[in-house]
Amino acid sequence: MERMKRPLAIVCLILMGVLIAGAVILALIGTEEAARLLMADLFCLIVIPAVFYGYQMLLNMIKKKEHDNEKDAS
């Protein structure tokens, strides 16, 4: 599980960078279609970190449960 945290964080950072760059570009374009895409981009900027945070919490809960099961087995 620990092996997944670092690559997942790197993927999240790259994705956030791309989304931020896309938001800046879409804001500068200023067309009606760009405005709709900008709203979708901003939505993703909010949702994606929340999903990654939830995944991290899930990994921590699983790790804690495995640790507790090892203690009970001893």
mmCIF file of the N, C-alpha and C atoms, coordinates in Angstrom:
data_MODEL
# 
_entry.id   MODEL 
# 
loop_
_atom_site.group_PDB 
_atom_site.id 
_atom_site.type_symbol 
_atom_site.label_atom_id 
_atom_site.label_alt_id 
_atom_site.label_comp_id 
_atom_site.label_asym_id 
_atom_site.label_entity_id 
_atom_site.label_seq_id 
_atom_site.pdbx_PDB_ins_code 
_atom_site.Cartn_x 
_atom_site.Cartn_y 
_atom_site.Cartn_z 
_atom_site.occupancy 
_atom_site.B_iso_or_equiv 
_atom_site.pdbx_formal_charge 
_atom_site.auth_seq_id 
_atom_site.auth_comp_id 
_atom_site.auth_asym_id 
_atom_site.auth_atom_id 
_atom_site.pdbx_PDB_model_num 
ATOM 1   N N  . MET A 1 1  ? 0.812   -1.188  0.000   1.00 0.00 ? 1  MET A N  1 
ATOM 2   C CA . MET A 1 1  ? 0.000   0.000   0.000   1.00 0.00 ? 1  MET A CA 1 
ATOM 3   C C  . MET A 1 1  ? 0.864   1.265   0.000   1.00 0.00 ? 1  MET A C  1 
ATOM 4   N N  . GLU A 1 2  ? 1.999   1.203   0.702   1.00 0.00 ? 2  GLU A N  1 
ATOM 5   C CA . GLU A 1 2  ? 2.875   2.366   0.747   1.00 0.00 ? 2  GLU A CA 1 
ATOM 6   C C  . GLU A 1 2  ? 3.433   2.679   -0.634  1.00 0.00 ? 2  GLU A C  1 
ATOM 7   N N  . ARG A 1 3  ? 3.613   1.654   -1.457  1.00 0.00 ? 3  ARG A N  1 
ATOM 8   C CA . ARG A 1 3  ? 4.149   1.858   -2.793  1.00 0.00 ? 3  ARG A CA 1 
ATOM 9   C C  . ARG A 1 3  ? 3.210   2.676   -3.662  1.00 0.00 ? 3  ARG A C  1 
ATOM 10  N N  . MET A 1 4  ? 1.941   2.663   -3.355  1.00 0.00 ? 4  MET A N  1 
ATOM 11  C CA . MET A 1 4  ? 0.956   3.345   -4.189  1.00 0.00 ? 4  MET A CA 1 
ATOM 12  C C  . MET A 1 4  ? 0.848   4.833   -3.867  1.00 0.00 ? 4  MET A C  1 
ATOM 13  N N  . LYS A 1 5  ? 1.251   5.247   -2.693  1.00 0.00 ? 5  LYS A N  1 
ATOM 14  C CA . LYS A 1 5  ? 1.055   6.641   -2.281  1.00 0.00 ? 5  LYS A CA 1 
ATOM 15  C C  . LYS A 1 5  ? 1.878   7.621   -3.110  1.00 0.00 ? 5  LYS A C  1 
ATOM 16  N N  . ARG A 1 6  ? 3.156   7.331   -3.291  1.00 0.00 ? 6  ARG A N  1 
ATOM 17  C CA . ARG A 1 6  ? 4.027   8.267   -3.995  1.00 0.00 ? 6  ARG A CA 1 
ATOM 18  C C  . ARG A 1 6  ? 3.641   8.417   -5.469  1.00 0.00 ? 6  ARG A C  1 
ATOM 19  N N  . PRO A 1 7  ? 3.459   7.313   -6.219  1.00 0.00 ? 7  PRO A N  1 
ATOM 20  C CA . PRO A 1 7  ? 3.032   7.479   -7.621  1.00 0.00 ? 7  PRO A CA 1 
ATOM 21  C C  . PRO A 1 7  ? 1.669   8.144   -7.741  1.00 0.00 ? 7  PRO A C  1 
ATOM 22  N N  . LEU A 1 8  ? 0.785   7.849   -6.826  1.00 0.00 ? 8  LEU A N  1 
ATOM 23  C CA . LEU A 1 8  ? -0.538  8.460   -6.850  1.00 0.00 ? 8  LEU A CA 1 
ATOM 24  C C  . LEU A 1 8  ? -0.440  9.965   -6.593  1.00 0.00 ? 8  LEU A C  1 
ATOM 25  N N  . ALA A 1 9  ? 0.441   10.362  -5.699  1.00 0.00 ? 9  ALA A N  1 
ATOM 26  C CA . ALA A 1 9  ? 0.641   11.787  -5.432  1.00 0.00 ? 9  ALA A CA 1 
ATOM 27  C C  . ALA A 1 9  ? 1.247   12.492  -6.643  1.00 0.00 ? 9  ALA A C  1 
ATOM 28  N N  . ILE A 1 10 ? 2.178   11.826  -7.316  1.00 0.00 ? 10 ILE A N  1 
ATOM 29  C CA . ILE A 1 10 ? 2.782   12.412  -8.510  1.00 0.00 ? 10 ILE A CA 1 
ATOM 30  C C  . ILE A 1 10 ? 1.748   12.577  -9.609  1.00 0.00 ? 10 ILE A C  1 
ATOM 31  N N  . VAL A 1 11 ? 0.918   11.557  -9.810  1.00 0.00 ? 11 VAL A N  1 
ATOM 32  C CA . VAL A 1 11 ? -0.144  11.634  -10.814 1.00 0.00 ? 11 VAL A CA 1 
ATOM 33  C C  . VAL A 1 11 ? -1.110  12.766  -10.482 1.00 0.00 ? 11 VAL A C  1 
ATOM 34  N N  . CYS A 1 12 ? -1.449  12.901  -9.222  1.00 0.00 ? 12 CYS A N  1 
ATOM 35  C CA . CYS A 1 12 ? -2.356  13.972  -8.799  1.00 0.00 ? 12 CYS A CA 1 
ATOM 36  C C  . CYS A 1 12 ? -1.746  15.346  -9.058  1.00 0.00 ? 12 CYS A C  1 
ATOM 37  N N  . LEU A 1 13 ? -0.472  15.515  -8.759  1.00 0.00 ? 13 LEU A N  1 
ATOM 38  C CA . LEU A 1 13 ? 0.185   16.798  -8.996  1.00 0.00 ? 13 LEU A CA 1 
ATOM 39  C C  . LEU A 1 13 ? 0.244   17.140  -10.478 1.00 0.00 ? 13 LEU A C  1 
ATOM 40  N N  . ILE A 1 14 ? 0.564   16.158  -11.304 1.00 0.00 ? 14 ILE A N  1 
ATOM 41  C CA . ILE A 1 14 ? 0.606   16.393  -12.748 1.00 0.00 ? 14 ILE A CA 1 
ATOM 42  C C  . ILE A 1 14 ? -0.783  16.753  -13.264 1.00 0.00 ? 14 ILE A C  1 
ATOM 43  N N  . LEU A 1 15 ? -1.779  16.008  -12.823 1.00 0.00 ? 15 LEU A N  1 
ATOM 44  C CA . LEU A 1 15 ? -3.155  16.267  -13.255 1.00 0.00 ? 15 LEU A CA 1 
ATOM 45  C C  . LEU A 1 15 ? -3.624  17.648  -12.810 1.00 0.00 ? 15 LEU A C  1 
ATOM 46  N N  . MET A 1 16 ? -3.291  18.037  -11.593 1.00 0.00 ? 16 MET A N  1 
ATOM 47  C CA . MET A 1 16 ? -3.683  19.362  -11.106 1.00 0.00 ? 16 MET A CA 1 
ATOM 48  C C  . MET A 1 16 ? -2.986  20.465  -11.896 1.00 0.00 ? 16 MET A C  1 
ATOM 49  N N  . GLY A 1 17 ? -1.719  20.245  -12.233 1.00 0.00 ? 17 GLY A N  1 
ATOM 50  C CA . GLY A 1 17 ? -0.995  21.224  -13.044 1.00 0.00 ? 17 GLY A CA 1 
ATOM 51  C C  . GLY A 1 17 ? -1.626  21.392  -14.414 1.00 0.00 ? 17 GLY A C  1 
ATOM 52  N N  . VAL A 1 18 ? -1.996  20.286  -15.036 1.00 0.00 ? 18 VAL A N  1 
ATOM 53  C CA . VAL A 1 18 ? -2.646  20.341  -16.347 1.00 0.00 ? 18 VAL A CA 1 
ATOM 54  C C  . VAL A 1 18 ? -3.997  21.044  -16.250 1.00 0.00 ? 18 VAL A C  1 
ATOM 55  N N  . LEU A 1 19 ? -4.753  20.749  -15.202 1.00 0.00 ? 19 LEU A N  1 
ATOM 56  C CA . LEU A 1 19 ? -6.058  21.381  -15.034 1.00 0.00 ? 19 LEU A CA 1 
ATOM 57  C C  . LEU A 1 19 ? -5.933  22.885  -14.778 1.00 0.00 ? 19 LEU A C  1 
ATOM 58  N N  . ILE A 1 20 ? -4.946  23.278  -14.007 1.00 0.00 ? 20 ILE A N  1 
ATOM 59  C CA . ILE A 1 20 ? -4.744  24.709  -13.742 1.00 0.00 ? 20 ILE A CA 1 
ATOM 60  C C  . ILE A 1 20 ? -4.330  25.426  -15.014 1.00 0.00 ? 20 ILE A C  1 
ATOM 61  N N  . ALA A 1 21 ? -3.406  24.822  -15.764 1.00 0.00 ? 21 ALA A N  1 
ATOM 62  C CA . ALA A 1 21 ? -2.992  25.423  -17.034 1.00 0.00 ? 21 ALA A CA 1 
ATOM 63  C C  . ALA A 1 21 ? -4.178  25.515  -17.994 1.00 0.00 ? 21 ALA A C  1 
ATOM 64  N N  . GLY A 1 22 ? -4.991  24.470  -18.027 1.00 0.00 ? 22 GLY A N  1 
ATOM 65  C CA . GLY A 1 22 ? -6.184  24.489  -18.873 1.00 0.00 ? 22 GLY A CA 1 
ATOM 66  C C  . GLY A 1 22 ? -7.170  25.566  -18.446 1.00 0.00 ? 22 GLY A C  1 
ATOM 67  N N  . ALA A 1 23 ? -7.309  25.762  -17.145 1.00 0.00 ? 23 ALA A N  1 
ATOM 68  C CA . ALA A 1 23 ? -8.222  26.793  -16.660 1.00 0.00 ? 23 ALA A CA 1 
ATOM 69  C C  . ALA A 1 23 ? -7.755  28.183  -17.075 1.00 0.00 ? 23 ALA A C  1 
ATOM 70  N N  . VAL A 1 24 ? -6.462  28.417  -16.995 1.00 0.00 ? 24 VAL A N  1 
ATOM 71  C CA . VAL A 1 24 ? -5.922  29.721  -17.398 1.00 0.00 ? 24 VAL A CA 1 
ATOM 72  C C  . VAL A 1 24 ? -6.146  29.939  -18.890 1.00 0.00 ? 24 VAL A C  1 
ATOM 73  N N  . ILE A 1 25 ? -5.852  28.935  -19.690 1.00 0.00 ? 25 ILE A N  1 
ATOM 74  C CA . ILE A 1 25 ? -6.027  29.057  -21.139 1.00 0.00 ? 25 ILE A CA 1 
ATOM 75  C C  . ILE A 1 25 ? -7.492  29.274  -21.496 1.00 0.00 ? 25 ILE A C  1 
ATOM 76  N N  . LEU A 1 26 ? -8.373  28.489  -20.881 1.00 0.00 ? 26 LEU A N  1 
ATOM 77  C CA . LEU A 1 26 ? -9.799  28.637  -21.174 1.00 0.00 ? 26 LEU A CA 1 
ATOM 78  C C  . LEU A 1 26 ? -10.330 29.996  -20.722 1.00 0.00 ? 26 LEU A C  1 
ATOM 79  N N  . ALA A 1 27 ? -9.815  30.506  -19.621 1.00 0.00 ? 27 ALA A N  1 
ATOM 80  C CA . ALA A 1 27 ? -10.252 31.825  -19.154 1.00 0.00 ? 27 ALA A CA 1 
ATOM 81  C C  . ALA A 1 27 ? -9.811  32.918  -20.116 1.00 0.00 ? 27 ALA A C  1 
ATOM 82  N N  . LEU A 1 28 ? -8.659  32.739  -20.722 1.00 0.00 ? 28 LEU A N  1 
ATOM 83  C CA . LEU A 1 28 ? -8.163  33.739  -21.665 1.00 0.00 ? 28 LEU A CA 1 
ATOM 84  C C  . LEU A 1 28 ? -8.881  33.679  -23.012 1.00 0.00 ? 28 LEU A C  1 
ATOM 85  N N  . ILE A 1 29 ? -9.366  32.503  -23.398 1.00 0.00 ? 29 ILE A N  1 
ATOM 86  C CA . ILE A 1 29 ? -10.044 32.367  -24.691 1.00 0.00 ? 29 ILE A CA 1 
ATOM 87  C C  . ILE A 1 29 ? -11.346 33.170  -24.684 1.00 0.00 ? 29 ILE A C  1 
ATOM 88  N N  . GLY A 1 30 ? -12.184 32.922  -23.683 1.00 0.00 ? 30 GLY A N  1 
ATOM 89  C CA . GLY A 1 30 ? -13.358 33.756  -23.486 1.00 0.00 ? 30 GLY A CA 1 
ATOM 90  C C  . GLY A 1 30 ? -14.570 33.480  -24.357 1.00 0.00 ? 30 GLY A C  1 
ATOM 91  N N  . THR A 1 31 ? -14.594 32.400  -25.143 1.00 0.00 ? 31 THR A N  1 
ATOM 92  C CA . THR A 1 31 ? -15.789 32.103  -25.935 1.00 0.00 ? 31 THR A CA 1 
ATOM 93  C C  . THR A 1 31 ? -16.824 31.404  -25.070 1.00 0.00 ? 31 THR A C  1 
ATOM 94  N N  . GLU A 1 32 ? -18.013 31.230  -25.615 1.00 0.00 ? 32 GLU A N  1 
ATOM 95  C CA . GLU A 1 32 ? -19.082 30.567  -24.862 1.00 0.00 ? 32 GLU A CA 1 
ATOM 96  C C  . GLU A 1 32 ? -18.736 29.102  -24.594 1.00 0.00 ? 32 GLU A C  1 
ATOM 97  N N  . GLU A 1 33 ? -18.180 28.439  -25.586 1.00 0.00 ? 33 GLU A N  1 
ATOM 98  C CA . GLU A 1 33 ? -17.765 27.041  -25.405 1.00 0.00 ? 33 GLU A CA 1 
ATOM 99  C C  . GLU A 1 33 ? -16.635 26.945  -24.379 1.00 0.00 ? 33 GLU A C  1 
ATOM 100 N N  . ALA A 1 34 ? -15.716 27.886  -24.419 1.00 0.00 ? 34 ALA A N  1 
ATOM 101 C CA . ALA A 1 34 ? -14.613 27.892  -23.461 1.00 0.00 ? 34 ALA A CA 1 
ATOM 102 C C  . ALA A 1 34 ? -15.134 28.115  -22.040 1.00 0.00 ? 34 ALA A C  1 
ATOM 103 N N  . ALA A 1 35 ? -16.186 28.899  -21.900 1.00 0.00 ? 35 ALA A N  1 
ATOM 104 C CA . ALA A 1 35 ? -16.758 29.140  -20.568 1.00 0.00 ? 35 ALA A CA 1 
ATOM 105 C C  . ALA A 1 35 ? -17.344 27.850  -19.995 1.00 0.00 ? 35 ALA A C  1 
ATOM 106 N N  . ARG A 1 36 ? -18.006 27.063  -20.839 1.00 0.00 ? 36 ARG A N  1 
ATOM 107 C CA . ARG A 1 36 ? -18.549 25.779  -20.366 1.00 0.00 ? 36 ARG A CA 1 
ATOM 108 C C  . ARG A 1 36 ? -17.426 24.823  -19.991 1.00 0.00 ? 36 ARG A C  1 
ATOM 109 N N  . LEU A 1 37 ? -16.389 24.786  -20.823 1.00 0.00 ? 37 LEU A N  1 
ATOM 110 C CA . LEU A 1 37 ? -15.248 23.924  -20.521 1.00 0.00 ? 37 LEU A CA 1 
ATOM 111 C C  . LEU A 1 37 ? -14.515 24.396  -19.264 1.00 0.00 ? 37 LEU A C  1 
ATOM 112 N N  . LEU A 1 38 ? -14.484 25.695  -19.051 1.00 0.00 ? 38 LEU A N  1 
ATOM 113 C CA . LEU A 1 38 ? -13.856 26.239  -17.852 1.00 0.00 ? 38 LEU A CA 1 
ATOM 114 C C  . LEU A 1 38 ? -14.610 25.797  -16.595 1.00 0.00 ? 38 LEU A C  1 
ATOM 115 N N  . MET A 1 39 ? -15.919 25.808  -16.660 1.00 0.00 ? 39 MET A N  1 
ATOM 116 C CA . MET A 1 39 ? -16.702 25.354  -15.509 1.00 0.00 ? 39 MET A CA 1 
ATOM 117 C C  . MET A 1 39 ? -16.446 23.875  -15.227 1.00 0.00 ? 39 MET A C  1 
ATOM 118 N N  . ALA A 1 40 ? -16.332 23.063  -16.279 1.00 0.00 ? 40 ALA A N  1 
ATOM 119 C CA . ALA A 1 40 ? -16.019 21.643  -16.099 1.00 0.00 ? 40 ALA A CA 1 
ATOM 120 C C  . ALA A 1 40 ? -14.618 21.481  -15.515 1.00 0.00 ? 40 ALA A C  1 
ATOM 121 N N  . ASP A 1 41 ? -13.691 22.287  -15.977 1.00 0.00 ? 41 ASP A N  1 
ATOM 122 C CA . ASP A 1 41 ? -12.321 22.246  -15.481 1.00 0.00 ? 41 ASP A CA 1 
ATOM 123 C C  . ASP A 1 41 ? -12.275 22.613  -14.003 1.00 0.00 ? 41 ASP A C  1 
ATOM 124 N N  . LEU A 1 42 ? -12.980 23.667  -13.619 1.00 0.00 ? 42 LEU A N  1 
ATOM 125 C CA . LEU A 1 42 ? -13.005 24.094  -12.215 1.00 0.00 ? 42 LEU A CA 1 
ATOM 126 C C  . LEU A 1 42 ? -13.670 23.040  -11.331 1.00 0.00 ? 42 LEU A C  1 
ATOM 127 N N  . PHE A 1 43 ? -14.701 22.387  -11.854 1.00 0.00 ? 43 PHE A N  1 
ATOM 128 C CA . PHE A 1 43 ? -15.336 21.292  -11.120 1.00 0.00 ? 43 PHE A CA 1 
ATOM 129 C C  . PHE A 1 43 ? -14.331 20.172  -10.864 1.00 0.00 ? 43 PHE A C  1 
ATOM 130 N N  . CYS A 1 44 ? -13.564 19.823  -11.891 1.00 0.00 ? 44 CYS A N  1 
ATOM 131 C CA . CYS A 1 44 ? -12.552 18.779  -11.738 1.00 0.00 ? 44 CYS A CA 1 
ATOM 132 C C  . CYS A 1 44 ? -11.466 19.191  -10.755 1.00 0.00 ? 44 CYS A C  1 
ATOM 133 N N  . LEU A 1 45 ? -11.135 20.480  -10.729 1.00 0.00 ? 45 LEU A N  1 
ATOM 134 C CA . LEU A 1 45 ? -10.137 20.968  -9.781  1.00 0.00 ? 45 LEU A CA 1 
ATOM 135 C C  . LEU A 1 45 ? -10.597 20.803  -8.334  1.00 0.00 ? 45 LEU A C  1 
ATOM 136 N N  . ILE A 1 46 ? -11.892 20.751  -8.125  1.00 0.00 ? 46 ILE A N  1 
ATOM 137 C CA . ILE A 1 46 ? -12.427 20.559  -6.775  1.00 0.00 ? 46 ILE A CA 1 
ATOM 138 C C  . ILE A 1 46 ? -12.604 19.080  -6.463  1.00 0.00 ? 46 ILE A C  1 
ATOM 139 N N  . VAL A 1 47 ? -13.128 18.325  -7.420  1.00 0.00 ? 47 VAL A N  1 
ATOM 140 C CA . VAL A 1 47 ? -13.495 16.930  -7.171  1.00 0.00 ? 47 VAL A CA 1 
ATOM 141 C C  . VAL A 1 47 ? -12.277 16.000  -7.116  1.00 0.00 ? 47 VAL A C  1 
ATOM 142 N N  . ILE A 1 48 ? -11.322 16.171  -8.021  1.00 0.00 ? 48 ILE A N  1 
ATOM 143 C CA . ILE A 1 48 ? -10.196 15.239  -8.098  1.00 0.00 ? 48 ILE A CA 1 
ATOM 144 C C  . ILE A 1 48 ? -9.376  15.205  -6.799  1.00 0.00 ? 48 ILE A C  1 
ATOM 145 N N  . PRO A 1 49 ? -9.009  16.338  -6.206  1.00 0.00 ? 49 PRO A N  1 
ATOM 146 C CA . PRO A 1 49 ? -8.286  16.247  -4.926  1.00 0.00 ? 49 PRO A CA 1 
ATOM 147 C C  . PRO A 1 49 ? -9.127  15.581  -3.824  1.00 0.00 ? 49 PRO A C  1 
ATOM 148 N N  . ALA A 1 50 ? -10.430 15.806  -3.843  1.00 0.00 ? 50 ALA A N  1 
ATOM 149 C CA . ALA A 1 50 ? -11.290 15.169  -2.843  1.00 0.00 ? 50 ALA A CA 1 
ATOM 150 C C  . ALA A 1 50 ? -11.302 13.655  -3.018  1.00 0.00 ? 50 ALA A C  1 
ATOM 151 N N  . VAL A 1 51 ? -11.309 13.198  -4.261  1.00 0.00 ? 51 VAL A N  1 
ATOM 152 C CA . VAL A 1 51 ? -11.289 11.756  -4.533  1.00 0.00 ? 51 VAL A CA 1 
ATOM 153 C C  . VAL A 1 51 ? -9.954  11.153  -4.093  1.00 0.00 ? 51 VAL A C  1 
ATOM 154 N N  . PHE A 1 52 ? -8.850  11.821  -4.412  1.00 0.00 ? 52 PHE A N  1 
ATOM 155 C CA . PHE A 1 52 ? -7.544  11.332  -3.989  1.00 0.00 ? 52 PHE A CA 1 
ATOM 156 C C  . PHE A 1 52 ? -7.421  11.324  -2.472  1.00 0.00 ? 52 PHE A C  1 
ATOM 157 N N  . TYR A 1 53 ? -7.956  12.330  -1.800  1.00 0.00 ? 53 TYR A N  1 
ATOM 158 C CA . TYR A 1 53 ? -7.926  12.365  -0.342  1.00 0.00 ? 53 TYR A CA 1 
ATOM 159 C C  . TYR A 1 53 ? -8.749  11.213  0.246   1.00 0.00 ? 53 TYR A C  1 
ATOM 160 N N  . GLY A 1 54 ? -9.910  10.969  -0.339  1.00 0.00 ? 54 GLY A N  1 
ATOM 161 C CA . GLY A 1 54 ? -10.733 9.846   0.108   1.00 0.00 ? 54 GLY A CA 1 
ATOM 162 C C  . GLY A 1 54 ? -10.029 8.514   -0.096  1.00 0.00 ? 54 GLY A C  1 
ATOM 163 N N  . TYR A 1 55 ? -9.327  8.369   -1.220  1.00 0.00 ? 55 TYR A N  1 
ATOM 164 C CA . TYR A 1 55 ? -8.573  7.149   -1.479  1.00 0.00 ? 55 TYR A CA 1 
ATOM 165 C C  . TYR A 1 55 ? -7.463  6.979   -0.451  1.00 0.00 ? 55 TYR A C  1 
ATOM 166 N N  . GLN A 1 56 ? -6.806  8.076   -0.102  1.00 0.00 ? 56 GLN A N  1 
ATOM 167 C CA . GLN A 1 56 ? -5.749  8.010   0.899   1.00 0.00 ? 56 GLN A CA 1 
ATOM 168 C C  . GLN A 1 56 ? -6.330  7.617   2.257   1.00 0.00 ? 56 GLN A C  1 
ATOM 169 N N  . MET A 1 57 ? -7.472  8.157   2.618   1.00 0.00 ? 57 MET A N  1 
ATOM 170 C CA . MET A 1 57 ? -8.115  7.782   3.885   1.00 0.00 ? 57 MET A CA 1 
ATOM 171 C C  . MET A 1 57 ? -8.468  6.300   3.890   1.00 0.00 ? 57 MET A C  1 
ATOM 172 N N  . LEU A 1 58 ? -8.962  5.807   2.748   1.00 0.00 ? 58 LEU A N  1 
ATOM 173 C CA . LEU A 1 58 ? -9.307  4.395   2.633   1.00 0.00 ? 58 LEU A CA 1 
ATOM 174 C C  . LEU A 1 58 ? -8.065  3.524   2.812   1.00 0.00 ? 58 LEU A C  1 
ATOM 175 N N  . LEU A 1 59 ? -6.957  3.908   2.199   1.00 0.00 ? 59 LEU A N  1 
ATOM 176 C CA . LEU A 1 59 ? -5.713  3.157   2.362   1.00 0.00 ? 59 LEU A CA 1 
ATOM 177 C C  . LEU A 1 59 ? -5.267  3.142   3.817   1.00 0.00 ? 59 LEU A C  1 
ATOM 178 N N  . ASN A 1 60 ? -5.389  4.277   4.503   1.00 0.00 ? 60 ASN A N  1 
ATOM 179 C CA . ASN A 1 60 ? -5.009  4.344   5.915   1.00 0.00 ? 60 ASN A CA 1 
ATOM 180 C C  . ASN A 1 60 ? -5.907  3.459   6.774   1.00 0.00 ? 60 ASN A C  1 
ATOM 181 N N  . MET A 1 61 ? -7.196  3.428   6.468   1.00 0.00 ? 61 MET A N  1 
ATOM 182 C CA . MET A 1 61 ? -8.121  2.584   7.234   1.00 0.00 ? 61 MET A CA 1 
ATOM 183 C C  . MET A 1 61 ? -7.798  1.114   7.019   1.00 0.00 ? 61 MET A C  1 
ATOM 184 N N  . ILE A 1 62 ? -7.491  0.733   5.795   1.00 0.00 ? 62 ILE A N  1 
ATOM 185 C CA . ILE A 1 62 ? -7.148  -0.665  5.508   1.00 0.00 ? 62 ILE A CA 1 
ATOM 186 C C  . ILE A 1 62 ? -5.857  -1.046  6.214   1.00 0.00 ? 62 ILE A C  1 
ATOM 187 N N  . LYS A 1 63 ? -4.880  -0.140  6.170   1.00 0.00 ? 63 LYS A N  1 
ATOM 188 C CA . LYS A 1 63 ? -3.601  -0.402  6.833   1.00 0.00 ? 63 LYS A CA 1 
ATOM 189 C C  . LYS A 1 63 ? -3.798  -0.568  8.340   1.00 0.00 ? 63 LYS A C  1 
ATOM 190 N N  . LYS A 1 64 ? -4.615  0.302   8.932   1.00 0.00 ? 64 LYS A N  1 
ATOM 191 C CA . LYS A 1 64 ? -4.879  0.218   10.370  1.00 0.00 ? 64 LYS A CA 1 
ATOM 192 C C  . LYS A 1 64 ? -5.592  -1.085  10.716  1.00 0.00 ? 64 LYS A C  1 
ATOM 193 N N  . LYS A 1 65 ? -6.544  -1.484  9.882   1.00 0.00 ? 65 LYS A N  1 
ATOM 194 C CA . LYS A 1 65 ? -7.285  -2.718  10.135  1.00 0.00 ? 65 LYS A CA 1 
ATOM 195 C C  . LYS A 1 65 ? -6.361  -3.928  10.046  1.00 0.00 ? 65 LYS A C  1 
ATOM 196 N N  . GLU A 1 66 ? -5.448  -3.938  9.061   1.00 0.00 ? 66 GLU A N  1 
ATOM 197 C CA . GLU A 1 66 ? -4.495  -5.029  8.937   1.00 0.00 ? 66 GLU A CA 1 
ATOM 198 C C  . GLU A 1 66 ? -3.574  -5.069  10.147  1.00 0.00 ? 66 GLU A C  1 
ATOM 199 N N  . HIS A 1 67 ? -3.160  -3.898  10.620  1.00 0.00 ? 67 HIS A N  1 
ATOM 200 C CA . HIS A 1 67 ? -2.291  -3.829  11.789  1.00 0.00 ? 67 HIS A CA 1 
ATOM 201 C C  . HIS A 1 67 ? -3.017  -4.351  13.030  1.00 0.00 ? 67 HIS A C  1 
ATOM 202 N N  . ASP A 1 68 ? -4.278  -3.990  13.188  1.00 0.00 ? 68 ASP A N  1 
ATOM 203 C CA . ASP A 1 68 ? -5.066  -4.483  14.321  1.00 0.00 ? 68 ASP A CA 1 
ATOM 204 C C  . ASP A 1 68 ? -5.259  -6.000  14.251  1.00 0.00 ? 68 ASP A C  1 
ATOM 205 N N  . ASN A 1 69 ? -5.471  -6.530  13.047  1.00 0.00 ? 69 ASN A N  1 
ATOM 206 C CA . ASN A 1 69 ? -5.631  -7.975  12.881  1.00 0.00 ? 69 ASN A CA 1 
ATOM 207 C C  . ASN A 1 69 ? -4.343  -8.700  13.222  1.00 0.00 ? 69 ASN A C  1 
ATOM 208 N N  . GLU A 1 70 ? -3.196  -8.123  12.911  1.00 0.00 ? 70 GLU A N  1 
ATOM 209 C CA . GLU A 1 70 ? -1.919  -8.745  13.275  1.00 0.00 ? 70 GLU A CA 1 
ATOM 210 C C  . GLU A 1 70 ? -1.740  -8.766  14.776  1.00 0.00 ? 70 GLU A C  1 
ATOM 211 N N  . LYS A 1 71 ? -2.172  -7.707  15.467  1.00 0.00 ? 71 LYS A N  1 
ATOM 212 C CA . LYS A 1 71 ? -2.065  -7.662  16.924  1.00 0.00 ? 71 LYS A CA 1 
ATOM 213 C C  . LYS A 1 71 ? -2.962  -8.721  17.554  1.00 0.00 ? 71 LYS A C  1 
ATOM 214 N N  . ASP A 1 72 ? -4.175  -8.880  17.009  1.00 0.00 ? 72 ASP A N  1 
ATOM 215 C CA . ASP A 1 72 ? -5.115  -9.854  17.560  1.00 0.00 ? 72 ASP A CA 1 
ATOM 216 C C  . ASP A 1 72 ? -4.620  -11.279 17.349  1.00 0.00 ? 72 ASP A C  1 
ATOM 217 N N  . ALA A 1 73 ? -3.930  -11.529 16.250  1.00 0.00 ? 73 ALA A N  1 
ATOM 218 C CA . ALA A 1 73 ? -3.437  -12.867 15.946  1.00 0.00 ? 73 ALA A CA 1 
ATOM 219 C C  . ALA A 1 73 ? -2.267  -13.249 16.841  1.00 0.00 ? 73 ALA A C  1 
ATOM 220 N N  . SER A 1 74 ? -1.554  -12.250 17.382  1.00 0.00 ? 74 SER A N  1 
ATOM 221 C CA . SER A 1 74 ? -0.366  -12.539 18.216  1.00 0.00 ? 74 SER A CA 1 
ATOM 222 C C  . SER A 1 74 ? -0.737  -13.021 19.585  1.00 0.00 ? 74 SER A C  1 
# 
